[in-house]
Amino acid sequence: MSGRIPEKFIDDLLARVDIVDVIQERVPLKKAGRDWSARCPFHDERSPSFTVSPAKQFYHCFGCGAHGSAIGFLMNYDRLEFPDAVEELANRLGLKVPYEGGREAPREDSTDLYKLLDAAAAFYRRQLEASARARAYFEDRGLDASTLARFNLGFAPDAWDALKNALGTNTQRITLLEKAGMLTSGERGSKYDRFRNRVMFPILDRRGRTIAFGGRIIPAVRPDREGQQAGMPAGTSQLNAAPKEASDKAEGPKYLNSPETPLFHKGRELFGLWQVREAHAKIPRLVVVEGYMDVISLHQFGVPQAVATLGTATTRDHAEILFRQCADVYFCFDGDRAGRQAAWRAVESVLPRMRDGRQALFLFLPEGEDPDTLVRKEGLAGFEQRLKDAMPLSEFFFGELGKDVNLGSLDGRARLAERARPLLAQIPDGAFRDLMLAELDRTTGVRVQVAAAPSEAPAKPRVARPAQRSLVRAAITLLVQRPVLALALDPPWSFAELRQPGIALLVELIALCRARANLTTGALLEHFAERDEAKALQKLAVVDFPGGESEARAEFVDAIAQLERQTAQQRLDDLTRRQAEAPLTNEEKQQLRALLADKAARS
């Protein structure tokens, strides 16, 4: 497959990277016997149920079921795609990721895109320093120098090709600029800067890399205030120098975001989250607002937990990202009809994520105010008091659903119950769901029954050594936990003929582990990640087998020996039945005598 990363490289990578180091950079771990433990970063909990095994190179949460290798952890925690997680680990070791299928590095464009967008941010930063008018805009908004630097704010000049000329030094880079959403095309195919005459807000991913921009337009440049564009005749404005086919697009919308690109998907990104994570070892809360300046002003005035969606409603991806950071999320909206509609869309997105311990609260602002103006007017103390008075999700939920319902009538109460039923069914099982159902019962007098919500990460009890297990299961479990045990066996393996569930998988595992001498538990599970067997193997990876390496090896060899004997008995039974039905061939007679002799010797 073109662009596929070789499995051998992935195995070698996981063998060289220590999963403990990878996770400890993001989650504080404590030594717990042979393993390490922490409170799970993927769900809110009071006591640690998240374990990391250096021997298996594997992590597992006994509370929510999250598990995987170092690659899987980066995918879940940093929200990376599989190739990006591999690239991240390879960079730690100074390795270059090979790709199969005739392309040496099919993801090279992504690396170049990140570099190019970081270069664009640096370009806009230099332009801000050179533009008195752009600096005056931020000064008028009350931003200090440290805030400008923390958010790397910049300015896109009022020119059609400033960025293109600065970074598009060849055809390949122009293509990359267009792919990154930094250029747009006119009707005749000419390419020009997407962002012009705008103060610029870089949007960062969870690794601090620039992936997109937001831009706010400021009043048009006048030559007598900003000077002439280099190379333009005196008295000629930059606007007049614009490509004719694009002249009607000179102003554009007040706010403009990058389009969707290979790096940027606005429904999965939050402006300011990188700065929040930089400011906190453990994030106490998140305050979700609607605008770039709202985020920046709140950070400057002492609320460094503010983030914003990017011109879109709160999505379920947003809700998942928010609750992965902390348990308390405040949604801050205008108090008008549009603000309450946006708040309701947020409710619909967070309900499926409302596991016990999580809180969603809603703050509605006075008419004509936004977080930027309010925190300047009332100060930090005033804004904090408003957060303390924020409305819990439950209150907003029932108030919004019942605002046009007559609860004094049977019909009205029935209508409220019917509206609430499908929404409450989305809440995961737990105390919050039970209390919401109880409140609906109290309000309507209707005992609503809803089906159990599908759990995205079902809670799993701590796995103990099973009282009874098949030999095949035991052998597979030992092999999953200690792939090196496969080297204790030499082919051929007669038990491959045994007609028992799991034999084919056991044979495949032995062959895989023998072919890849450095295979760890984490790497083995990564190999089966897209297979139907993945869930079962993950469960076996955390089964508790007491004893050390020698005991495990002895138990594995004994299990295989017993499977060999069962295979011999199966063959003996088959030949005995055949003999009763028809004469055996000479070869079959020899096999039968050998099997009978071997059985007699063992008994």
C-alpha positions as CSV (number, residue, x, y, z in Angstrom):
1,M,0.0,0.0,0.0
2,S,1.4,3.4,-1.0
3,G,2.5,5.5,1.9
4,R,2.3,2.7,4.5
5,I,4.7,2.7,7.4
6,P,6.5,-0.8,7.6
7,E,5.4,-2.8,10.6
8,K,9.0,-3.7,11.3
9,F,9.8,0.0,11.7
10,I,6.9,0.4,14.1
11,D,8.1,-2.6,16.1
12,D,11.6,-1.3,16.3
13,L,10.4,2.2,17.3
14,L,8.2,0.9,20.1
15,A,11.1,-1.3,21.3
16,R,13.4,1.7,21.5
17,V,10.9,4.2,23.0
18,D,10.1,3.9,26.7
19,I,6.4,4.4,27.2
20,V,6.9,5.6,30.7
21,D,9.0,8.5,29.5
22,V,6.4,9.4,26.8
23,I,3.5,9.4,29.3
24,Q,5.4,11.0,32.2
25,E,6.0,14.1,30.0
26,R,2.2,14.6,30.0
27,V,0.9,12.9,33.1
28,P,2.6,12.7,36.5
29,L,3.3,9.0,37.3
30,K,4.1,7.4,40.6
31,K,6.0,4.1,41.0
32,A,3.7,1.2,42.0
33,G,5.6,-2.0,42.3
34,R,6.8,-3.1,38.9
35,D,4.5,-0.6,37.2
36,W,3.7,3.1,37.3
37,S,0.3,4.6,38.2
38,A,-1.7,7.9,37.9
39,R,-5.1,9.3,37.8
40,C,-6.4,8.6,34.3
41,P,-6.0,11.5,31.9
42,F,-8.9,10.2,29.8
43,H,-11.6,10.4,32.5
44,D,-12.1,12.2,35.8
45,E,-11.4,10.1,38.8
46,R,-10.4,10.5,42.4
47,S,-8.1,7.5,42.9
48,P,-5.5,6.2,40.4
49,S,-6.7,3.4,38.1
50,F,-4.3,4.2,35.2
51,T,-1.3,1.9,35.1
52,V,1.8,2.0,32.8
53,S,3.9,-1.2,32.4
54,P,7.5,-0.7,31.4
55,A,7.9,-4.5,30.9
56,K,4.9,-4.7,28.5
57,Q,5.3,-1.1,27.1
58,F,1.6,-0.8,27.5
59,Y,-0.8,1.4,29.4
60,H,-4.3,0.5,30.7
61,C,-7.0,2.2,32.8
62,F,-9.1,-0.1,34.9
63,G,-11.7,2.6,35.2
64,C,-12.5,3.6,31.7
65,G,-10.8,0.9,29.7
66,A,-8.4,3.2,27.8
67,H,-5.3,1.2,26.7
68,G,-2.6,0.9,24.1
69,S,1.1,1.5,23.2
70,A,3.0,4.7,23.2
71,I,1.6,5.4,19.7
72,G,-2.0,4.9,21.0
73,F,-1.3,7.2,23.9
74,L,-0.2,10.0,21.7
75,M,-3.2,9.5,19.4
76,N,-5.6,9.7,22.4
77,Y,-3.9,12.3,24.5
78,D,-2.5,14.6,21.8
79,R,-5.3,13.8,19.4
80,L,-2.8,12.8,16.7
81,E,-3.4,10.7,13.6
82,F,-1.5,7.4,13.5
83,P,1.3,8.6,11.1
84,D,1.7,11.8,13.2
85,A,2.1,9.8,16.4
86,V,4.7,7.6,14.7
87,E,6.5,10.7,13.4
88,E,6.5,12.2,16.9
89,L,8.1,9.1,18.5
90,A,10.6,8.8,15.7
91,N,11.6,12.5,16.2
92,R,12.5,11.7,19.8
93,L,15.0,9.2,18.6
94,G,16.3,11.2,15.6
95,L,14.8,8.6,13.2
96,K,13.3,9.2,9.8
97,V,10.1,7.3,9.2
98,P,10.2,5.2,6.0
99,Y,7.2,4.7,3.8
100,E,6.4,1.8,1.5
101,G,4.9,2.0,-1.9
102,G,7.5,4.0,-3.9
103,R,7.2,7.2,-1.9
104,E,10.1,7.9,0.4
105,A,8.2,10.3,2.6
106,P,4.6,10.8,1.6
107,R,3.9,12.9,4.7
108,E,6.8,15.3,4.0
109,D,4.2,17.9,2.9
110,S,2.7,17.8,6.5
111,T,6.1,18.5,8.0
112,D,6.7,21.3,5.5
113,L,3.2,22.7,6.1
114,Y,3.9,23.0,9.8
115,K,7.2,24.7,9.1
116,L,5.6,27.0,6.6
117,L,2.8,28.0,8.9
118,D,5.2,28.7,11.7
119,A,7.2,30.9,9.2
120,A,4.0,32.7,8.3
121,A,3.3,33.4,12.0
122,A,6.8,34.8,12.3
123,F,6.3,36.9,9.2
124,Y,3.1,38.4,10.6
125,R,4.8,39.1,13.9
126,R,7.5,41.1,12.1
127,Q,4.9,43.0,10.2
128,L,3.1,43.9,13.5
129,E,6.4,45.3,14.8
130,A,6.7,47.4,11.6
131,S,3.1,48.7,11.6
132,A,2.3,51.5,13.9
133,R,-1.4,51.3,12.9
134,A,-1.6,47.6,13.8
135,R,0.2,48.1,17.1
136,A,-2.2,50.9,17.8
137,Y,-5.2,48.6,17.3
138,F,-3.9,46.2,20.0
139,E,-2.9,49.0,22.3
140,D,-6.5,50.4,22.0
141,R,-7.7,47.0,23.0
142,G,-5.5,47.2,26.1
143,L,-3.1,44.3,25.3
144,D,0.3,44.5,26.8
145,A,3.6,43.3,25.3
146,S,3.7,40.0,27.2
147,T,0.2,39.1,25.9
148,L,1.1,39.9,22.3
149,A,4.1,37.6,22.7
150,R,2.2,34.8,24.5
151,F,-0.3,34.5,21.6
152,N,2.2,35.5,18.9
153,L,-0.2,38.0,17.5
154,G,0.7,39.6,14.2
155,F,-0.4,41.7,11.2
156,A,-1.1,40.9,7.6
157,P,-0.2,43.9,5.5
158,D,-2.7,45.6,3.1
159,A,-1.1,44.0,0.1
160,W,-2.2,41.2,-2.2
161,D,1.1,39.3,-2.3
162,A,3.1,40.3,0.8
163,L,3.1,36.7,2.3
164,K,3.4,35.1,-1.1
165,N,6.5,37.2,-2.0
166,A,8.0,36.5,1.4
167,L,7.5,32.8,1.6
168,G,6.6,31.6,-1.8
169,T,10.1,31.5,-3.1
170,N,9.5,28.7,-5.6
171,T,6.6,26.8,-7.2
172,Q,6.6,24.1,-4.5
173,R,6.3,26.6,-1.7
174,I,3.5,28.4,-3.4
175,T,1.7,25.1,-3.7
176,L,2.2,24.5,0.0
177,L,1.0,28.0,0.8
178,E,-2.2,27.3,-1.1
179,K,-2.5,23.9,0.5
180,A,-2.2,25.5,4.0
181,G,-5.0,27.9,3.1
182,M,-2.8,31.0,3.0
183,L,-3.4,31.8,-0.6
184,T,-6.6,32.0,-2.6
185,S,-7.2,32.0,-6.3
186,G,-9.0,34.5,-8.5
187,E,-11.3,33.7,-11.4
188,R,-8.4,33.8,-13.8
189,G,-6.3,31.5,-11.7
190,S,-3.9,34.1,-10.2
191,K,-3.0,33.4,-6.6
192,Y,-2.9,36.1,-3.9
193,D,-2.8,36.3,-0.1
194,R,-6.0,35.2,1.7
195,F,-5.3,37.5,4.7
196,R,-4.8,41.2,4.0
197,N,-5.0,44.2,6.2
198,R,-5.9,42.1,9.3
199,V,-4.5,41.6,12.7
200,M,-3.6,38.0,12.9
201,F,-4.3,35.3,15.6
202,P,-2.3,32.1,15.1
203,I,-4.2,28.9,15.9
204,L,-2.0,26.2,17.5
205,D,-2.5,22.5,17.9
206,R,-1.9,20.6,21.1
207,R,1.8,20.4,20.3
208,G,2.1,24.2,20.0
209,R,2.5,24.1,16.2
210,T,0.8,26.7,14.0
211,I,-2.0,25.0,12.0
212,A,-4.2,27.9,10.9
213,F,-5.0,31.6,11.4
214,G,-7.8,33.9,12.3
215,G,-7.7,37.4,11.1
216,R,-9.7,40.6,12.0
217,I,-9.9,43.3,9.5
218,I,-8.8,46.9,10.5
219,P,-9.5,50.1,8.6
220,A,-8.0,50.3,5.2
221,V,-4.4,51.6,4.8
222,R,-4.0,55.2,3.7
223,P,-0.7,56.0,2.0
224,D,-0.2,59.1,4.0
225,R,-0.3,57.1,7.3
226,E,1.6,53.9,6.5
227,G,3.8,55.0,3.7
228,Q,4.1,53.5,0.3
229,Q,4.4,49.9,-0.6
230,A,7.9,49.2,-1.9
231,G,8.2,49.8,-5.6
232,M,4.8,51.5,-6.0
233,P,4.5,55.0,-7.5
234,A,3.8,57.8,-5.1
235,G,0.1,58.4,-4.6
236,T,-0.9,54.9,-5.6
237,S,-2.7,52.9,-2.9
238,Q,-2.1,49.3,-2.4
239,L,-5.8,48.6,-3.0
240,N,-5.5,50.2,-6.4
241,A,-2.6,47.8,-7.1
242,A,-4.8,44.8,-6.4
243,P,-5.4,42.2,-9.2
244,K,-8.4,43.4,-11.1
245,E,-10.3,40.1,-10.7
246,A,-10.0,40.3,-6.9
247,S,-10.6,44.0,-6.4
248,D,-14.2,43.4,-5.2
249,K,-12.8,41.3,-2.4
250,A,-10.6,43.9,-0.9
251,E,-12.4,44.2,2.5
252,G,-14.1,40.9,3.1
253,P,-15.8,39.8,6.3
254,K,-14.8,41.3,9.7
255,Y,-13.4,38.0,10.9
256,L,-11.8,35.4,8.6
257,N,-10.5,32.0,9.5
258,S,-8.3,29.7,7.5
259,P,-10.2,27.1,5.5
260,E,-10.2,23.4,6.3
261,T,-6.8,22.0,5.4
262,P,-4.9,18.7,6.0
263,L,-3.8,20.2,9.3
264,F,-6.8,22.2,10.4
265,H,-10.4,21.0,11.2
266,K,-12.2,23.7,13.0
267,G,-14.7,21.4,14.7
268,R,-11.8,19.7,16.5
269,E,-9.6,22.7,17.5
270,L,-9.9,25.3,20.3
271,F,-8.1,28.6,20.2
272,G,-6.0,29.2,23.3
273,L,-5.8,25.6,24.5
274,W,-2.1,25.5,24.0
275,Q,-1.6,28.6,26.2
276,V,-3.9,27.2,28.9
277,R,-1.9,24.0,29.0
278,E,1.3,26.0,29.2
279,A,0.0,27.9,32.1
280,H,-1.1,25.0,34.2
281,A,0.4,21.7,35.3
282,K,-3.2,20.6,36.1
283,I,-6.0,22.6,34.5
284,P,-8.6,23.5,37.2
285,R,-11.3,24.6,34.8
286,L,-12.0,25.8,31.3
287,V,-14.0,28.8,30.2
288,V,-15.3,28.5,26.7
289,V,-16.0,31.9,24.9
290,E,-16.7,32.9,21.4
291,G,-14.0,35.2,20.2
292,Y,-10.2,35.5,19.9
293,M,-10.1,38.8,21.9
294,D,-12.4,37.3,24.6
295,V,-9.8,34.6,25.1
296,I,-6.8,36.9,25.1
297,S,-8.3,39.5,27.4
298,L,-9.3,36.9,29.9
299,H,-5.8,35.5,29.9
300,Q,-4.3,39.0,30.4
301,F,-6.8,39.9,33.2
302,G,-6.1,36.7,35.2
303,V,-8.4,34.0,33.8
304,P,-5.8,31.8,31.9
305,Q,-8.3,29.0,31.4
306,A,-10.2,30.6,28.5
307,V,-10.5,29.0,25.1
308,A,-12.7,29.6,22.1
309,T,-14.4,27.5,19.3
310,L,-13.4,28.7,15.9
311,G,-16.5,30.3,14.4
312,T,-18.5,27.1,14.8
313,A,-20.9,25.6,17.4
314,T,-19.5,23.4,20.1
315,T,-19.1,20.0,18.7
316,R,-18.9,16.6,20.4
317,D,-15.2,16.6,19.5
318,H,-14.8,19.9,21.3
319,A,-16.7,18.5,24.3
320,E,-14.4,15.4,24.5
321,I,-11.3,17.6,24.3
322,L,-12.6,20.0,26.9
323,F,-13.4,17.2,29.4
324,R,-10.1,15.5,28.8
325,Q,-8.4,18.6,30.1
326,C,-10.4,19.0,33.3
327,A,-13.7,18.2,35.0
328,D,-15.3,21.7,35.1
329,V,-16.2,23.5,31.9
330,Y,-17.9,26.9,31.8
331,F,-19.7,28.0,28.6
332,C,-19.9,31.8,28.3
333,F,-22.4,33.1,25.8
334,D,-24.4,36.3,25.1
335,G,-27.7,36.4,26.9
336,D,-29.7,37.0,23.7
337,R,-31.6,34.5,21.6
338,A,-28.5,33.6,19.5
339,G,-26.4,33.1,22.6
340,R,-29.0,30.7,24.2
341,Q,-29.2,28.8,21.0
342,A,-25.4,28.4,21.0
343,A,-25.6,27.3,24.6
344,W,-28.2,24.7,23.8
345,R,-26.0,23.2,21.0
346,A,-23.3,23.0,23.6
347,V,-25.7,21.1,25.9
348,E,-26.4,18.6,23.1
349,S,-22.7,18.1,22.5
350,V,-21.7,17.6,26.2
351,L,-24.6,15.3,27.4
352,P,-22.9,12.1,26.0
353,R,-19.7,13.2,27.8
354,M,-21.3,13.8,31.2
355,R,-19.7,11.0,33.2
356,D,-19.8,11.3,37.0
357,G,-17.6,14.0,38.4
358,R,-17.9,16.3,35.3
359,Q,-19.7,19.6,35.4
360,A,-20.9,21.9,32.6
361,L,-22.0,25.4,33.7
362,F,-23.5,28.2,31.7
363,L,-22.8,31.9,32.1
364,F,-25.0,34.3,30.1
365,L,-23.7,37.9,29.8
366,P,-25.7,41.2,30.0
367,E,-26.9,42.6,26.7
368,G,-24.2,44.4,24.8
369,E,-21.4,42.8,26.7
370,D,-18.8,40.2,25.9
371,P,-16.1,38.7,28.1
372,D,-13.5,41.2,26.7
373,T,-15.6,44.2,27.7
374,L,-16.9,42.8,30.9
375,V,-13.6,41.8,32.4
376,R,-12.3,45.3,31.7
377,K,-15.3,46.9,33.2
378,E,-15.8,44.7,36.3
379,G,-12.2,43.4,36.7
380,L,-11.1,39.9,37.7
381,A,-13.2,39.9,40.9
382,G,-16.4,40.8,39.1
383,F,-15.9,38.2,36.4
384,E,-15.0,35.5,38.9
385,Q,-18.2,36.2,40.8
386,R,-20.2,35.8,37.6
387,L,-18.5,32.4,37.1
388,K,-19.5,31.4,40.6
389,D,-23.1,32.3,39.8
390,A,-23.1,30.3,36.5
391,M,-26.1,28.1,35.8
392,P,-25.5,24.4,36.1
393,L,-26.3,22.3,33.1
394,S,-29.3,20.7,34.8
395,E,-30.9,24.0,35.5
396,F,-30.4,25.3,32.0
397,F,-31.6,22.0,30.5
398,F,-34.9,21.9,32.2
399,G,-35.5,25.6,32.0
400,E,-34.8,25.6,28.2
401,L,-36.9,22.5,27.5
402,G,-39.8,23.8,29.6
403,K,-39.8,27.5,28.6
404,D,-42.9,27.1,26.4
405,V,-44.6,24.2,28.3
406,N,-47.5,24.6,30.7
407,L,-46.5,22.3,33.5
408,G,-49.9,22.9,35.1
409,S,-51.4,20.6,32.5
410,L,-51.0,16.9,31.9
411,D,-50.3,17.6,28.2
412,G,-47.6,20.0,29.1
413,R,-45.8,17.7,31.5
414,A,-46.1,14.8,29.0
415,R,-44.5,17.1,26.3
416,L,-41.6,17.9,28.6
417,A,-41.1,14.3,29.4
418,E,-41.1,13.3,25.7
419,R,-38.6,16.1,24.8
420,A,-36.2,15.1,27.6
421,R,-36.3,11.4,27.1
422,P,-34.0,11.0,24.0
423,L,-31.6,13.6,25.4
424,L,-31.3,12.0,28.8
425,A,-30.7,8.6,27.1
426,Q,-27.4,9.9,25.9
427,I,-26.0,10.5,29.3
428,P,-23.6,7.7,30.5
429,D,-24.8,5.5,33.3
430,G,-24.1,7.0,36.7
431,A,-25.3,9.3,39.4
432,F,-25.7,12.4,37.1
433,R,-28.0,10.4,34.8
434,D,-30.0,9.1,37.8
435,L,-30.4,12.5,39.2
436,M,-31.5,14.0,35.9
437,L,-34.1,11.3,35.5
438,A,-35.3,11.9,39.1
439,E,-35.6,15.6,38.5
440,L,-37.7,14.9,35.4
441,D,-39.8,12.6,37.4
442,R,-40.3,15.3,40.1
443,T,-41.1,18.0,37.5
444,T,-43.5,16.0,35.4
445,G,-44.8,13.2,37.6
446,V,-43.8,10.8,34.8
447,R,-41.4,8.0,35.6
448,V,-39.4,8.1,32.4
449,Q,-37.6,4.9,31.4
450,V,-34.7,5.2,29.0
451,A,-32.4,2.7,27.5
452,A,-28.9,2.5,28.8
453,A,-26.6,5.0,27.1
454,P,-23.9,3.4,24.9
455,S,-20.7,3.7,26.8
456,E,-17.8,5.0,24.8
457,A,-15.3,3.7,27.4
458,P,-17.1,1.2,29.6
459,A,-15.8,0.8,33.1
460,K,-14.0,-2.4,33.6
461,P,-13.2,-4.0,37.0
462,R,-9.6,-4.8,37.9
463,V,-8.8,-8.1,36.1
464,A,-7.8,-11.0,38.3
465,R,-6.4,-14.3,37.4
466,P,-9.3,-16.4,36.0
467,A,-10.4,-19.4,38.0
468,Q,-10.8,-21.5,34.9
469,R,-9.2,-21.0,31.5
470,S,-8.6,-23.1,28.5
471,L,-5.0,-24.1,27.6
472,V,-5.3,-22.1,24.3
473,R,-6.4,-19.0,26.2
474,A,-3.6,-19.4,28.8
475,A,-1.0,-19.8,26.0
476,I,-2.3,-16.7,24.2
477,T,-2.3,-14.7,27.4
478,L,1.2,-15.6,28.3
479,L,2.4,-14.9,24.7
480,V,0.6,-11.5,24.6
481,Q,2.3,-10.5,27.9
482,R,5.7,-12.0,27.0
483,P,6.1,-12.2,23.3
484,V,9.7,-13.5,23.8
485,L,8.2,-16.9,24.9
486,A,7.6,-17.8,21.3
487,L,11.4,-18.3,20.9
488,A,11.1,-21.3,23.3
489,L,9.2,-23.2,20.5
490,D,10.7,-24.7,17.4
491,P,8.5,-25.5,14.3
492,P,6.7,-27.4,13.2
493,W,3.8,-27.3,15.7
494,S,1.5,-30.2,15.4
495,F,-1.1,-28.5,17.6
496,A,-1.9,-26.3,14.6
497,E,-4.2,-29.1,13.5
498,L,-6.1,-29.1,16.8
499,R,-9.8,-28.3,16.3
500,Q,-10.3,-25.8,19.1
501,P,-11.3,-22.1,19.2
502,G,-8.3,-19.8,19.2
503,I,-5.7,-22.3,17.7
504,A,-5.4,-20.3,14.5
505,L,-4.7,-17.1,16.5
506,L,-2.2,-18.8,18.7
507,V,-0.3,-20.1,15.7
508,E,-0.3,-16.7,14.1
509,L,0.9,-15.1,17.3
510,I,3.8,-17.6,17.7
511,A,4.9,-16.9,14.1
512,L,4.6,-13.2,14.5
513,C,6.6,-13.1,17.8
514,R,9.3,-15.4,16.4
515,A,9.6,-13.2,13.3
516,R,10.0,-10.0,15.3
517,A,12.4,-10.7,18.1
518,N,12.0,-7.3,19.8
519,L,8.2,-7.3,19.9
520,T,6.6,-5.9,23.1
521,T,3.1,-6.2,24.3
522,G,2.3,-2.7,23.2
523,A,3.7,-3.4,19.7
524,L,1.9,-6.7,19.4
525,L,-1.5,-5.0,20.3
526,E,-0.7,-2.3,17.8
527,H,-0.3,-5.0,15.1
528,F,-3.9,-6.2,15.8
529,A,-5.4,-2.7,16.4
530,E,-7.7,-2.9,13.4
531,R,-8.5,-6.5,13.7
532,D,-11.6,-8.1,15.3
533,E,-9.3,-9.9,17.9
534,A,-8.0,-6.6,19.3
535,K,-10.5,-6.2,22.1
536,A,-10.0,-9.8,23.4
537,L,-6.2,-9.5,23.2
538,Q,-6.3,-6.2,25.1
539,K,-8.2,-7.9,27.9
540,L,-5.7,-10.7,28.0
541,A,-2.8,-8.2,28.2
542,V,-3.9,-7.1,31.7
543,V,-4.7,-10.6,33.2
544,D,-2.6,-11.1,36.3
545,F,-0.2,-14.0,36.1
546,P,1.8,-14.3,39.3
547,G,5.5,-15.3,39.1
548,G,8.5,-14.2,37.1
549,E,9.9,-15.0,33.7
550,S,11.0,-18.5,34.5
551,E,7.6,-19.4,35.9
552,A,5.9,-17.9,32.8
553,R,8.1,-19.8,30.5
554,A,7.5,-23.1,32.3
555,E,3.7,-22.5,32.2
556,F,3.8,-21.6,28.5
557,V,5.9,-24.6,27.5
558,D,3.7,-26.9,29.6
559,A,0.5,-25.4,27.9
560,I,2.0,-26.1,24.5
561,A,3.0,-29.6,25.5
562,Q,-0.6,-30.3,26.6
563,L,-1.9,-29.0,23.4
564,E,0.4,-31.3,21.5
565,R,-0.9,-34.2,23.5
566,Q,-4.5,-33.2,22.8
567,T,-3.6,-33.0,19.1
568,A,-2.2,-36.6,19.3
569,Q,-5.4,-37.8,21.0
570,Q,-7.5,-36.0,18.3
571,R,-5.5,-37.8,15.6
572,L,-5.8,-41.1,17.4
573,D,-9.6,-40.7,17.7
574,D,-9.9,-39.8,14.0
575,L,-7.9,-42.9,12.9
576,T,-9.9,-45.1,15.2
577,R,-13.2,-43.9,13.7
578,R,-11.8,-44.3,10.2
579,Q,-10.7,-47.9,11.0
580,A,-14.2,-48.7,12.1
581,E,-15.6,-47.4,8.8
582,A,-13.1,-48.7,6.3
583,P,-9.6,-50.2,6.1
584,L,-6.7,-47.8,6.8
585,T,-3.9,-47.2,4.4
586,N,-0.4,-48.5,5.4
587,E,0.7,-45.0,6.3
588,E,-2.4,-44.5,8.5
589,K,-1.7,-47.9,10.2
590,Q,1.8,-46.8,11.0
591,Q,0.5,-43.5,12.5
592,L,-2.0,-45.4,14.6
593,R,0.6,-47.8,16.0
594,A,2.9,-44.9,16.8
595,L,0.2,-42.9,18.5
596,L,-0.9,-45.9,20.6
597,A,2.7,-46.6,21.6
598,D,3.2,-43.0,22.6
599,K,0.0,-43.0,24.7
600,A,1.1,-46.2,26.4
601,A,4.5,-44.7,27.2
602,R,2.9,-41.6,28.8
603,S,0.4,-43.6,30.9
